[in-house]
Amino acid sequence: MNKETQLWYLKAKGRIKGPFASGLISKNILLGRIQPNDLLSQDKENWRKASSIREIMPDVIKHRNDANYKERLKAARRWADERDEVRELDVNGEEKIYTPRKKVTHLKIKTTGILGLIGLIVLFSGLIFALFMFTPDDPLAQIDCSAKAQNDIVYDGCHLQRKDFSNQSLKNSSFKNSLLQNTHFVKAQLQESHLDYANLSHSDLSGANLTQASLRAVDLRSAVLVGTIFTKADLSYADLTGAKASKIKITGTKLAHTIWFDGRVCAKESVGRCLNR
């Protein structure tokens, strides 16, 4: 069983819950819902502290001694909380589904006698039915990290270090929270793709087209960015420290709180160029 499909049991407050996918465990470690001393196991016999299992530890936490660690951690948690729909574990290890950023508006229903009461019952019965019938499956379970690279592919949370995606068309693809160190994206077509909080350190993106891509809190430390196109992309909170860049295109690119090549942090209002805070 590879790292992407590993399942873990969680022991919390004397109760055993699970199994949960590695990606779900990692996300809840990031959000602080699983503590370093909480116990995890794959067979419910051999238990280990979460802090001792390096392969499920979020990358940002592994680098807690790096400069700007607190800003990167906040960015990572903010991104994790901004998903349209997520499954998480509460403090008791219970799995729950919620939809952040979506506000529930109050329904104003006027009831008149028995007909109004019947209408109200029918309405809420329909809502309950819709909730059970149309709740989507766990997105983590649908991700195939070995799938062939193509447009619209989803590789969220996958371990793809040292892969070669050069010259491939990956438009509108998703690599959120993926490990992509030393990966080659030379002249890859990544327009409108999502690489939020992916680790692309030491990767080669020479000539890659990332027009209108979302790269919030992406790790691009020591990456090769020669002729890379970031036009109208979102590089907010990204880390560009030590990246080798020349002839890059950043017209209209969001650079709010981006850690620039020289280590300074761009002002919140930075677009197209890094403004001093």
Contacts in CASP RR format, 6 or more apart in sequence:
PFRMAT RR
TARGET T0000
AUTHOR 0000-0000-0000
METHOD contacts of the structure
MODEL  1
MNKETQLWYLKAKGRIKGPFASGLISKNILLGRIQPNDLLSQDKENWRKA
SSIREIMPDVIKHRNDANYKERLKAARRWADERDEVRELDVNGEEKIYTP
RKKVTHLKIKTTGILGLIGLIVLFSGLIFALFMFTPDDPLAQIDCSAKAQ
NDIVYDGCHLQRKDFSNQSLKNSSFKNSLLQNTHFVKAQLQESHLDYANL
SHSDLSGANLTQASLRAVDLRSAVLVGTIFTKADLSYADLTGAKASKIKI
TGTKLAHTIWFDGRVCAKESVGRCLNR
2 145 0 8 1.000
2 159 0 8 1.000
3 22 0 8 1.000
3 55 0 8 1.000
3 159 0 8 1.000
4 22 0 8 1.000
4 143 0 8 1.000
4 145 0 8 1.000
4 157 0 8 1.000
4 158 0 8 1.000
4 159 0 8 1.000
5 21 0 8 1.000
5 22 0 8 1.000
6 21 0 8 1.000
6 22 0 8 1.000
6 42 0 8 1.000
6 55 0 8 1.000
6 56 0 8 1.000
7 18 0 8 1.000
7 19 0 8 1.000
7 20 0 8 1.000
7 21 0 8 1.000
7 22 0 8 1.000
7 42 0 8 1.000
8 18 0 8 1.000
8 19 0 8 1.000
8 20 0 8 1.000
8 21 0 8 1.000
8 22 0 8 1.000
8 25 0 8 1.000
8 40 0 8 1.000
8 41 0 8 1.000
8 42 0 8 1.000
8 56 0 8 1.000
9 16 0 8 1.000
9 17 0 8 1.000
9 18 0 8 1.000
9 19 0 8 1.000
9 20 0 8 1.000
9 40 0 8 1.000
9 41 0 8 1.000
9 42 0 8 1.000
9 44 0 8 1.000
10 16 0 8 1.000
10 17 0 8 1.000
10 18 0 8 1.000
10 20 0 8 1.000
10 25 0 8 1.000
10 34 0 8 1.000
10 38 0 8 1.000
10 39 0 8 1.000
10 40 0 8 1.000
10 89 0 8 1.000
10 93 0 8 1.000
11 17 0 8 1.000
11 38 0 8 1.000
11 39 0 8 1.000
11 40 0 8 1.000
11 41 0 8 1.000
11 47 0 8 1.000
12 38 0 8 1.000
12 91 0 8 1.000
12 92 0 8 1.000
12 93 0 8 1.000
13 92 0 8 1.000
15 92 0 8 1.000
15 93 0 8 1.000
16 44 0 8 1.000
17 89 0 8 1.000
17 93 0 8 1.000
17 94 0 8 1.000
17 95 0 8 1.000
18 95 0 8 1.000
19 42 0 8 1.000
20 89 0 8 1.000
20 95 0 8 1.000
21 138 0 8 1.000
21 140 0 8 1.000
21 141 0 8 1.000
22 55 0 8 1.000
22 56 0 8 1.000
23 56 0 8 1.000
23 140 0 8 1.000
23 157 0 8 1.000
24 87 0 8 1.000
24 88 0 8 1.000
24 89 0 8 1.000
24 138 0 8 1.000
24 140 0 8 1.000
25 34 0 8 1.000
25 40 0 8 1.000
25 50 0 8 1.000
25 56 0 8 1.000
26 56 0 8 1.000
26 57 0 8 1.000
26 58 0 8 1.000
26 177 0 8 1.000
27 58 0 8 1.000
27 80 0 8 1.000
27 86 0 8 1.000
27 88 0 8 1.000
27 177 0 8 1.000
28 34 0 8 1.000
28 88 0 8 1.000
28 89 0 8 1.000
29 50 0 8 1.000
29 56 0 8 1.000
29 57 0 8 1.000
29 58 0 8 1.000
29 61 0 8 1.000
30 58 0 8 1.000
30 60 0 8 1.000
30 61 0 8 1.000
30 76 0 8 1.000
30 77 0 8 1.000
30 80 0 8 1.000
31 77 0 8 1.000
31 80 0 8 1.000
31 81 0 8 1.000
31 88 0 8 1.000
33 88 0 8 1.000
33 89 0 8 1.000
33 90 0 8 1.000
33 91 0 8 1.000
33 93 0 8 1.000
34 50 0 8 1.000
34 89 0 8 1.000
35 50 0 8 1.000
36 49 0 8 1.000
36 50 0 8 1.000
36 51 0 8 1.000
37 49 0 8 1.000
37 50 0 8 1.000
37 51 0 8 1.000
38 49 0 8 1.000
38 50 0 8 1.000
39 47 0 8 1.000
39 48 0 8 1.000
39 49 0 8 1.000
39 50 0 8 1.000
40 47 0 8 1.000
40 48 0 8 1.000
40 49 0 8 1.000
40 50 0 8 1.000
40 53 0 8 1.000
40 56 0 8 1.000
41 47 0 8 1.000
41 48 0 8 1.000
50 56 0 8 1.000
50 57 0 8 1.000
51 57 0 8 1.000
54 62 0 8 1.000
58 76 0 8 1.000
59 179 0 8 1.000
59 199 0 8 1.000
59 219 0 8 1.000
60 69 0 8 1.000
60 72 0 8 1.000
60 73 0 8 1.000
60 76 0 8 1.000
60 197 0 8 1.000
61 73 0 8 1.000
63 69 0 8 1.000
63 72 0 8 1.000
66 72 0 8 1.000
67 241 0 8 1.000
67 263 0 8 1.000
68 239 0 8 1.000
68 259 0 8 1.000
68 265 0 8 1.000
71 237 0 8 1.000
71 257 0 8 1.000
71 259 0 8 1.000
71 265 0 8 1.000
72 217 0 8 1.000
72 219 0 8 1.000
72 237 0 8 1.000
72 239 0 8 1.000
75 197 0 8 1.000
75 216 0 8 1.000
75 217 0 8 1.000
75 236 0 8 1.000
75 237 0 8 1.000
75 257 0 8 1.000
76 197 0 8 1.000
76 217 0 8 1.000
78 217 0 8 1.000
78 237 0 8 1.000
79 176 0 8 1.000
79 177 0 8 1.000
79 196 0 8 1.000
79 197 0 8 1.000
79 216 0 8 1.000
79 217 0 8 1.000
80 86 0 8 1.000
80 197 0 8 1.000
81 100 0 8 1.000
82 100 0 8 1.000
82 101 0 8 1.000
83 100 0 8 1.000
84 99 0 8 1.000
84 101 0 8 1.000
84 102 0 8 1.000
85 97 0 8 1.000
85 98 0 8 1.000
85 99 0 8 1.000
85 136 0 8 1.000
85 139 0 8 1.000
86 97 0 8 1.000
86 98 0 8 1.000
86 100 0 8 1.000
87 95 0 8 1.000
87 96 0 8 1.000
87 97 0 8 1.000
87 138 0 8 1.000
87 140 0 8 1.000
88 95 0 8 1.000
88 96 0 8 1.000
88 97 0 8 1.000
88 98 0 8 1.000
89 95 0 8 1.000
89 96 0 8 1.000
90 96 0 8 1.000
97 135 0 8 1.000
107 123 0 8 1.000
109 120 0 8 1.000
109 123 0 8 1.000
110 116 0 8 1.000
111 117 0 8 1.000
111 119 0 8 1.000
111 120 0 8 1.000
139 156 0 8 1.000
140 156 0 8 1.000
142 154 0 8 1.000
143 154 0 8 1.000
143 155 0 8 1.000
143 156 0 8 1.000
143 157 0 8 1.000
143 158 0 8 1.000
145 155 0 8 1.000
145 157 0 8 1.000
145 158 0 8 1.000
145 159 0 8 1.000
145 160 0 8 1.000
147 153 0 8 1.000
147 155 0 8 1.000
149 165 0 8 1.000
149 168 0 8 1.000
149 170 0 8 1.000
149 173 0 8 1.000
150 168 0 8 1.000
150 169 0 8 1.000
150 170 0 8 1.000
150 173 0 8 1.000
151 169 0 8 1.000
151 170 0 8 1.000
151 171 0 8 1.000
151 172 0 8 1.000
151 173 0 8 1.000
152 171 0 8 1.000
152 172 0 8 1.000
152 173 0 8 1.000
153 170 0 8 1.000
153 173 0 8 1.000
153 174 0 8 1.000
154 173 0 8 1.000
154 174 0 8 1.000
155 173 0 8 1.000
155 174 0 8 1.000
155 175 0 8 1.000
155 178 0 8 1.000
156 174 0 8 1.000
156 175 0 8 1.000
156 176 0 8 1.000
156 177 0 8 1.000
156 178 0 8 1.000
157 175 0 8 1.000
157 176 0 8 1.000
157 177 0 8 1.000
157 178 0 8 1.000
157 179 0 8 1.000
158 175 0 8 1.000
158 178 0 8 1.000
158 179 0 8 1.000
159 178 0 8 1.000
159 179 0 8 1.000
160 175 0 8 1.000
160 178 0 8 1.000
160 179 0 8 1.000
160 180 0 8 1.000
160 183 0 8 1.000
161 179 0 8 1.000
161 180 0 8 1.000
161 181 0 8 1.000
161 182 0 8 1.000
161 183 0 8 1.000
162 181 0 8 1.000
162 182 0 8 1.000
162 183 0 8 1.000
163 180 0 8 1.000
163 183 0 8 1.000
163 184 0 8 1.000
164 183 0 8 1.000
164 184 0 8 1.000
165 183 0 8 1.000
165 184 0 8 1.000
165 185 0 8 1.000
165 188 0 8 1.000
166 184 0 8 1.000
166 185 0 8 1.000
166 186 0 8 1.000
166 187 0 8 1.000
166 188 0 8 1.000
167 186 0 8 1.000
167 187 0 8 1.000
167 188 0 8 1.000
168 188 0 8 1.000
168 189 0 8 1.000
169 188 0 8 1.000
169 189 0 8 1.000
170 188 0 8 1.000
170 189 0 8 1.000
170 190 0 8 1.000
170 193 0 8 1.000
171 189 0 8 1.000
171 190 0 8 1.000
171 191 0 8 1.000
171 192 0 8 1.000
171 193 0 8 1.000
172 191 0 8 1.000
172 192 0 8 1.000
172 193 0 8 1.000
173 190 0 8 1.000
173 193 0 8 1.000
173 194 0 8 1.000
174 193 0 8 1.000
174 194 0 8 1.000
174 195 0 8 1.000
175 193 0 8 1.000
175 194 0 8 1.000
175 195 0 8 1.000
175 198 0 8 1.000
176 194 0 8 1.000
176 195 0 8 1.000
176 196 0 8 1.000
176 197 0 8 1.000
176 198 0 8 1.000
177 196 0 8 1.000
177 197 0 8 1.000
177 198 0 8 1.000
178 195 0 8 1.000
178 198 0 8 1.000
178 199 0 8 1.000
179 198 0 8 1.000
179 199 0 8 1.000
180 195 0 8 1.000
180 198 0 8 1.000
180 199 0 8 1.000
180 200 0 8 1.000
180 203 0 8 1.000
181 199 0 8 1.000
181 200 0 8 1.000
181 201 0 8 1.000
181 202 0 8 1.000
181 203 0 8 1.000
182 202 0 8 1.000
182 203 0 8 1.000
183 200 0 8 1.000
183 203 0 8 1.000
183 204 0 8 1.000
184 203 0 8 1.000
184 204 0 8 1.000
185 203 0 8 1.000
185 204 0 8 1.000
185 205 0 8 1.000
185 208 0 8 1.000
186 204 0 8 1.000
186 205 0 8 1.000
186 206 0 8 1.000
186 207 0 8 1.000
186 208 0 8 1.000
187 206 0 8 1.000
187 207 0 8 1.000
187 208 0 8 1.000
187 209 0 8 1.000
188 205 0 8 1.000
188 208 0 8 1.000
188 209 0 8 1.000
189 208 0 8 1.000
189 209 0 8 1.000
190 208 0 8 1.000
190 209 0 8 1.000
190 210 0 8 1.000
190 213 0 8 1.000
191 209 0 8 1.000
191 210 0 8 1.000
191 211 0 8 1.000
191 212 0 8 1.000
191 213 0 8 1.000
192 211 0 8 1.000
192 212 0 8 1.000
192 213 0 8 1.000
193 210 0 8 1.000
193 213 0 8 1.000
193 214 0 8 1.000
194 213 0 8 1.000
194 214 0 8 1.000
195 210 0 8 1.000
195 213 0 8 1.000
195 214 0 8 1.000
195 215 0 8 1.000
195 218 0 8 1.000
196 214 0 8 1.000
196 215 0 8 1.000
196 216 0 8 1.000
196 217 0 8 1.000
196 218 0 8 1.000
197 216 0 8 1.000
197 217 0 8 1.000
197 218 0 8 1.000
197 219 0 8 1.000
198 215 0 8 1.000
198 218 0 8 1.000
198 219 0 8 1.000
199 218 0 8 1.000
199 219 0 8 1.000
200 218 0 8 1.000
200 219 0 8 1.000
200 220 0 8 1.000
200 223 0 8 1.000
201 219 0 8 1.000
201 220 0 8 1.000
201 221 0 8 1.000
201 222 0 8 1.000
201 223 0 8 1.000
202 221 0 8 1.000
202 222 0 8 1.000
202 223 0 8 1.000
203 220 0 8 1.000
203 223 0 8 1.000
203 224 0 8 1.000
204 223 0 8 1.000
204 224 0 8 1.000
205 220 0 8 1.000
205 223 0 8 1.000
205 224 0 8 1.000
205 225 0 8 1.000
205 228 0 8 1.000
206 224 0 8 1.000
206 225 0 8 1.000
206 226 0 8 1.000
206 227 0 8 1.000
206 228 0 8 1.000
207 226 0 8 1.000
207 227 0 8 1.000
207 228 0 8 1.000
207 229 0 8 1.000
208 228 0 8 1.000
208 229 0 8 1.000
209 229 0 8 1.000
210 228 0 8 1.000
210 229 0 8 1.000
210 230 0 8 1.000
210 233 0 8 1.000
211 229 0 8 1.000
211 230 0 8 1.000
211 231 0 8 1.000
211 232 0 8 1.000
211 233 0 8 1.000
212 231 0 8 1.000
212 232 0 8 1.000
212 233 0 8 1.000
213 230 0 8 1.000
213 233 0 8 1.000
213 234 0 8 1.000
214 233 0 8 1.000
214 234 0 8 1.000
215 230 0 8 1.000
215 233 0 8 1.000
215 234 0 8 1.000
215 235 0 8 1.000
215 238 0 8 1.000
216 234 0 8 1.000
216 235 0 8 1.000
216 236 0 8 1.000
216 237 0 8 1.000
216 238 0 8 1.000
217 236 0 8 1.000
217 237 0 8 1.000
217 238 0 8 1.000
217 239 0 8 1.000
218 235 0 8 1.000
218 238 0 8 1.000
218 239 0 8 1.000
219 238 0 8 1.000
219 239 0 8 1.000
220 238 0 8 1.000
220 239 0 8 1.000
220 240 0 8 1.000
220 243 0 8 1.000
221 239 0 8 1.000
221 240 0 8 1.000
221 241 0 8 1.000
221 242 0 8 1.000
221 243 0 8 1.000
222 241 0 8 1.000
222 242 0 8 1.000
222 243 0 8 1.000
222 244 0 8 1.000
223 240 0 8 1.000
223 243 0 8 1.000
223 244 0 8 1.000
224 243 0 8 1.000
224 244 0 8 1.000
225 240 0 8 1.000
225 243 0 8 1.000
225 244 0 8 1.000
225 245 0 8 1.000
225 246 0 8 1.000
225 248 0 8 1.000
226 244 0 8 1.000
226 245 0 8 1.000
226 246 0 8 1.000
226 247 0 8 1.000
226 248 0 8 1.000
227 246 0 8 1.000
227 247 0 8 1.000
227 248 0 8 1.000
227 249 0 8 1.000
228 245 0 8 1.000
228 248 0 8 1.000
228 249 0 8 1.000
229 248 0 8 1.000
229 249 0 8 1.000
230 248 0 8 1.000
230 249 0 8 1.000
230 250 0 8 1.000
230 253 0 8 1.000
231 249 0 8 1.000
231 250 0 8 1.000
231 251 0 8 1.000
231 252 0 8 1.000
231 253 0 8 1.000
232 251 0 8 1.000
232 252 0 8 1.000
232 253 0 8 1.000
233 250 0 8 1.000
233 253 0 8 1.000
233 254 0 8 1.000
234 253 0 8 1.000
234 254 0 8 1.000
235 250 0 8 1.000
235 253 0 8 1.000
235 254 0 8 1.000
235 255 0 8 1.000
235 258 0 8 1.000
236 254 0 8 1.000
236 255 0 8 1.000
236 256 0 8 1.000
236 257 0 8 1.000
236 258 0 8 1.000
237 256 0 8 1.000
237 257 0 8 1.000
237 258 0 8 1.000
237 259 0 8 1.000
238 255 0 8 1.000
238 258 0 8 1.000
238 259 0 8 1.000
239 258 0 8 1.000
239 259 0 8 1.000
240 258 0 8 1.000
240 259 0 8 1.000
240 260 0 8 1.000
240 261 0 8 1.000
241 259 0 8 1.000
241 260 0 8 1.000
241 261 0 8 1.000
241 263 0 8 1.000
242 261 0 8 1.000
243 261 0 8 1.000
245 261 0 8 1.000
250 272 0 8 1.000
250 273 0 8 1.000
251 272 0 8 1.000
252 271 0 8 1.000
252 272 0 8 1.000
253 271 0 8 1.000
253 272 0 8 1.000
254 270 0 8 1.000
254 271 0 8 1.000
255 266 0 8 1.000
255 270 0 8 1.000
255 271 0 8 1.000
255 272 0 8 1.000
255 273 0 8 1.000
255 274 0 8 1.000
255 275 0 8 1.000
256 266 0 8 1.000
256 267 0 8 1.000
256 268 0 8 1.000
256 269 0 8 1.000
256 270 0 8 1.000
257 265 0 8 1.000
257 266 0 8 1.000
257 268 0 8 1.000
258 265 0 8 1.000
258 266 0 8 1.000
258 270 0 8 1.000
258 274 0 8 1.000
259 265 0 8 1.000
259 266 0 8 1.000
260 266 0 8 1.000
260 274 0 8 1.000
264 274 0 8 1.000
264 276 0 8 1.000
265 277 0 8 1.000
266 274 0 8 1.000
266 275 0 8 1.000
266 276 0 8 1.000
266 277 0 8 1.000
267 274 0 8 1.000
267 275 0 8 1.000
267 276 0 8 1.000
267 277 0 8 1.000
268 277 0 8 1.000
269 275 0 8 1.000
END
